[in-house]
């Protein structure tokens, strides 16, 4: 392991405030040594900030892209104590500019920054572009009765219906989860984007560290209606991945699974993050659980040659 990753590992071990998907153990468990890296900014051996990244090769292009099963990436900053606001902004500019300069050369950069990240100006000044995206977060899990009352009536109705015909159980058949996802994506004419290896790595990591769980919704005949994978730390739980069997898509199984995950999350986290979606139908479903709409940034930069190639490809499609 190189010295930069050693420092990153040590920092994450000593700092519980680093978000779930920015931590060393997540990258190191899910991905091979050559698939990911990290850049650090330091001052007298103190880490001031870092950016982990996942890099892939497509044709002759090197691309930094969002890793599978990792909805948030981006910058983490180690702010000094008791900073004035103006000094905080100066700190952000200085540290982020240095981190950007340290990123490996690539033909494309795309990352979805954590919801706590608010100042993308240093990236703008370095030629990056930004798209605002949205998730929904239940920000207080302490009173589940209040949480439930915030659900739209159609979600509560689905939950009541599903409770009459389905049971919720822990699930550990990763192969079946993977195959059901393959089936679901194939039915939509889309290639399933997650390898079985990465899916297994993520689920095994969460089981080992008691920070994630698979839940299944079954009927009395043993038919699987839906499977849900969610993860958590002290700050927030996250709906990470799920699938519904198309044969049972009207049973309300995913609404029931999400409600079970939310109820469990009260015991281990403060919040529940649905991960959001820019797909209208999925956004409408998540919104119905009463969470607060929270924005986050997708930040991109593409080399001139690749951007021209993409324009030609788009033109040919048209």
Secondary structure as UniProt FT lines:
FT   HELIX           3..14
FT   TURN            16..17
FT   HELIX           20..22
FT   HELIX           24..30
FT   TURN            33..35
FT   STRAND          36..43
FT   TURN            44..45
FT   STRAND          46..58
FT   TURN            59..60
FT   STRAND          61..65
FT   TURN            68..69
FT   STRAND          75..77
FT   TURN            81..82
FT   HELIX           85..102
FT   STRAND          108..113
FT   TURN            115..116
FT   HELIX           121..124
FT   TURN            125..127
FT   STRAND          129..138
FT   HELIX           144..149
FT   HELIX           153..165
FT   STRAND          167..170
FT   HELIX           174..187
FT   TURN            188..189
FT   HELIX           196..209
FT   STRAND          212..218
FT   TURN            220..221
FT   STRAND          224..232
FT   STRAND          236..244
FT   HELIX           246..248
FT   TURN            249..250
FT   HELIX           253..265
FT   TURN            266..268
FT   STRAND          271..273
FT   HELIX           280..287
FT   TURN            288..290
FT   STRAND          292..302
FT   HELIX           304..317
//
